[in-house]
Amino acid sequence: MSVDNTETILHERLDGWHRITLNRPEKLNAFNEAQHVALRDALEACSADEGCRAVLLTGAGRGFCAGQDLGDRDPAKMESKPDLGYTIENFYNPLVRKLRGMNKPIVCAVNGVAAGAGANIALACDIVLAAKSAKFIQAFAKIALVPDSGGTWFLTRILGEPRAKALALTGEPLSAEDAANWGLIWRAVEDEALMEEAEALVTKLAHGPTQAYGLIKKAIHAAPGSSLDAQLELERELQREAGRSDDYREGVAAFLEKRKPVFKG
């Protein structure tokens, strides 16, 4: 194991997978620009490392992420009106696109409150586990803002318009168990079991057919905007690519030989 620590991010390289921990616990891991840059660099390192076949994202302390650090975007401290669109364009949107576009599975372990952009960054990951004490809060309207970081897209796509509007307009917390029951996340687990379950899951993924995982992500992400015919054609092309992989050869051999496959990714 190797560890790269910055003031705002902990980045650990483990056997086949990387753990990235948001590390501003005194601020509930709310984002400032330094943390954005550190997280971007960590994700780039995960993408570039052929030995990294899965990623675990979590938070330090009692919260996952409280979204934007408002002390960095306080209108009272600015000479002119803030341009929050600049912040979104240069930091949050690239982060969401990176999480969605990485061809390796990303597991998010939500260890506490996930508010504002913090909630939506979690939803941008592939599989979300949350401690039962965790809450998801679309806190934007409480400070006269609009959900960003894909919030309006994720909520509407997953939950439908009525629930998306209610969560965004009221800013009421959604418990981890309700989030799981509504299909917003994968599973809510006991607080003390969260990291054990998350690490077991990411370890399993790290030993799986990584190329196929990337193709699965690509197909599922394309589905909402595709017709059935278009999706069938995409599945054909992705299956053609998957079928030419060494992992497919190994998977079939292991099945016929009644043994556990050894995927290379």
C-alpha positions in Angstrom: 0.0 0.0 0.0 1.2 3.5 -0.8 -0.4 6.7 0.4 -0.5 10.2 -1.1 -1.8 12.7 1.5 -2.6 16.4 0.9 -4.2 18.7 3.3 -7.6 18.1 1.7 -7.4 14.5 0.2 -6.1 11.1 1.4 -5.2 8.9 -1.5 -4.3 5.2 -0.8 -3.2 2.7 -3.4 -4.2 -0.8 -2.3 -4.1 -4.2 -3.9 -6.0 -3.6 -7.2 -7.9 -0.6 -6.0 -7.6 2.9 -4.7 -9.3 4.6 -1.8 -9.9 8.4 -1.9 -11.0 10.1 1.2 -12.3 13.7 1.3 -10.3 15.2 4.2 -11.7 18.4 5.6 -13.6 16.9 8.5 -13.7 20.2 10.4 -15.8 21.5 7.5 -17.8 18.3 6.9 -15.5 17.9 3.9 -17.1 20.9 2.1 -15.3 21.8 -1.1 -12.8 24.6 -1.6 -10.7 25.0 -4.7 -7.7 23.2 -3.2 -9.8 20.1 -2.5 -11.3 20.1 -6.0 -7.8 20.2 -7.5 -6.5 17.4 -5.2 -9.5 15.2 -5.9 -9.1 15.8 -9.7 -5.5 14.8 -9.5 -6.3 11.7 -7.4 -9.0 10.6 -9.9 -6.6 11.2 -12.8 -4.1 9.0 -11.0 -6.7 6.2 -10.7 -7.5 6.5 -14.4 -3.8 6.3 -15.4 -2.9 3.4 -13.1 -3.4 0.1 -14.9 -3.1 -1.6 -11.5 -6.1 0.3 -10.3 -9.3 -1.6 -11.2 -11.8 0.0 -8.9 -12.1 3.1 -6.7 -13.6 3.7 -3.3 -14.6 7.3 -2.5 -15.6 8.3 1.1 -15.2 11.1 3.6 -13.2 11.6 6.8 -14.9 12.3 10.1 -18.7 12.5 10.7 -19.8 13.6 7.3 -19.3 12.6 3.7 -19.5 16.1 2.1 -21.5 19.2 2.9 -21.1 20.5 -0.7 -19.5 23.9 -1.3 -17.6 25.7 1.4 -19.7 28.8 1.5 -16.9 30.8 3.2 -15.2 30.7 -0.2 -18.2 32.0 -2.0 -19.6 34.6 0.5 -21.0 37.6 -1.4 -20.4 39.8 1.6 -16.6 39.3 1.0 -16.6 40.0 -2.7 -16.3 43.3 -4.5 -18.8 42.2 -7.2 -21.6 39.7 -7.4 -20.3 36.1 -7.4 -20.3 34.1 -10.6 -21.3 30.6 -9.3 -21.5 29.4 -12.9 -17.7 29.8 -13.1 -17.4 27.5 -10.1 -19.7 24.9 -11.6 -18.1 25.0 -15.0 -14.5 24.7 -13.8 -14.9 22.4 -10.8 -18.2 20.6 -10.2 -19.1 19.7 -13.8 -15.7 18.3 -14.7 -15.8 16.3 -11.5 -19.2 14.8 -12.2 -18.1 14.0 -15.8 -14.9 12.4 -14.5 -16.8 10.1 -12.1 -19.4 9.1 -14.8 -16.8 8.7 -17.5 -14.2 6.6 -15.7 -14.0 3.1 -17.2 -13.6 1.6 -13.8 -16.3 1.1 -11.2 -16.5 3.7 -8.4 -18.0 2.8 -5.1 -19.1 5.6 -2.8 -19.3 5.0 1.0 -21.4 7.8 2.4 -20.4 7.9 6.1 -22.5 10.8 7.2 -24.4 13.8 5.8 -24.2 14.3 2.1 -25.6 17.8 1.4 -25.9 20.0 -1.7 -23.2 19.1 -4.3 -21.9 16.5 -1.8 -25.1 14.5 -2.3 -25.0 14.7 -6.0 -21.3 13.8 -6.2 -22.2 10.6 -4.4 -25.0 10.0 -6.8 -22.5 10.3 -9.7 -20.7 7.3 -8.5 -21.6 3.8 -9.7 -22.6 2.1 -6.5 -23.5 4.0 -3.3 -23.5 2.5 0.1 -24.6 4.7 3.0 -24.4 4.4 6.8 -28.0 4.2 8.2 -27.3 7.5 10.1 -26.4 9.3 6.8 -28.8 11.8 5.2 -29.0 13.1 1.7 -30.0 16.8 1.6 -30.7 18.9 -1.5 -29.9 22.0 0.5 -29.7 24.5 -2.4 -33.1 26.2 -2.0 -32.3 27.0 1.7 -29.7 29.5 0.4 -31.7 30.5 -2.7 -29.8 28.3 -5.2 -30.6 25.6 -7.7 -29.4 22.0 -7.4 -26.2 21.5 -9.4 -23.6 18.8 -10.0 -26.2 16.8 -11.9 -28.7 17.0 -9.1 -31.7 17.9 -11.2 -30.8 15.1 -13.7 -30.1 12.3 -11.2 -33.1 13.0 -9.0 -35.6 13.3 -11.9 -34.2 10.3 -13.7 -34.1 8.0 -10.7 -37.0 9.2 -8.6 -39.3 11.0 -11.1 -40.5 14.5 -11.2 -42.8 14.6 -8.0 -40.1 13.4 -5.6 -37.3 15.3 -7.4 -39.3 18.6 -7.0 -40.2 17.9 -3.4 -36.6 17.2 -2.3 -35.3 20.2 -4.2 -37.9 22.7 -3.1 -38.2 21.7 0.5 -34.6 20.8 1.2 -35.8 18.2 3.6 -33.3 15.5 4.6 -33.7 12.0 3.0 -32.6 9.2 5.3 -30.2 6.6 4.0 -32.8 3.9 4.4 -35.4 5.9 2.5 -32.9 6.6 -0.2 -32.3 2.9 -0.6 -36.0 2.1 -0.5 -36.6 4.7 -3.2 -33.9 3.3 -5.4 -31.7 6.4 -5.1 -28.7 4.4 -3.7 -27.8 0.7 -3.6 -27.9 0.0 0.1 -28.1 1.4 3.6 -26.0 -0.5 6.2 -25.3 -0.3 9.9 -22.8 2.5 10.6 -20.2 0.2 12.0 -20.4 -2.1 9.0 -20.1 0.6 6.3 -16.4 0.5 5.6 -16.1 -3.3 5.9 -18.9 -3.8 3.3 -17.6 -1.0 1.0 -14.1 -2.5 1.1 -15.4 -6.0 0.4 -17.4 -4.7 -2.5 -14.6 -2.7 -4.1 -12.2 -5.6 -3.6 -14.6 -7.9 -5.4 -14.9 -5.4 -8.3 -11.1 -5.0 -8.5 -10.8 -8.7 -9.2 -13.6 -8.7 -11.8 -13.6 -8.2 -15.6 -12.7 -4.5 -15.5 -13.1 -4.0 -19.3 -16.6 -5.4 -19.1 -17.5 -3.1 -16.2 -16.5 -0.1 -18.2 -18.7 -1.2 -21.1 -21.6 -1.9 -18.8 -21.3 1.7 -17.5 -21.2 3.0 -21.0 -24.4 1.1 -22.0 -26.4 2.0 -18.9 -25.4 5.7 -19.1 -26.5 5.8 -22.8 -29.9 4.1 -22.2 -32.1 7.0 -21.0 -31.4 9.0 -24.2 -31.7 6.0 -26.6 -34.5 4.4 -28.4 -34.8 0.6 -28.0 -33.4 0.1 -31.5 -30.4 2.4 -30.8 -29.7 0.7 -27.5 -29.9 -2.8 -29.1 -27.3 -1.6 -31.7 -25.1 -0.2 -28.9 -25.3 -3.5 -27.0 -24.3 -5.4 -30.1 -21.2 -3.3 -30.6 -20.2 -3.4 -26.9 -20.8 -7.1 -26.8 -18.6 -7.5 -29.9 -15.8 -5.7 -28.1 -16.3 -7.6 -24.8 -16.4 -10.9 -26.6 -12.9 -10.3 -28.1 -11.4 -9.8 -24.6 -9.1 -12.2 -22.8 -11.4 -11.9 -19.8 -14.3 -13.4 -21.8 -12.1 -16.3 -22.9 -11.1 -16.8 -19.2 -14.7 -16.5 -18.0 -15.9 -19.2 -20.4 -13.0 -21.5 -19.6 -13.6 -21.1 -15.9 -17.3 -21.8 -16.3 -16.7 -25.0 -18.3 -14.0 -26.1 -16.0 -16.1 -25.3 -12.9 -13.5 -23.1 -11.3 -13.3 -19.5 -10.2 -12.2 -17.2 -13.1 -9.0 -15.2 -12.8 -9.7 -11.9 -14.7 -6.9 -9.7 -15.8 -8.9 -6.6 -16.5 
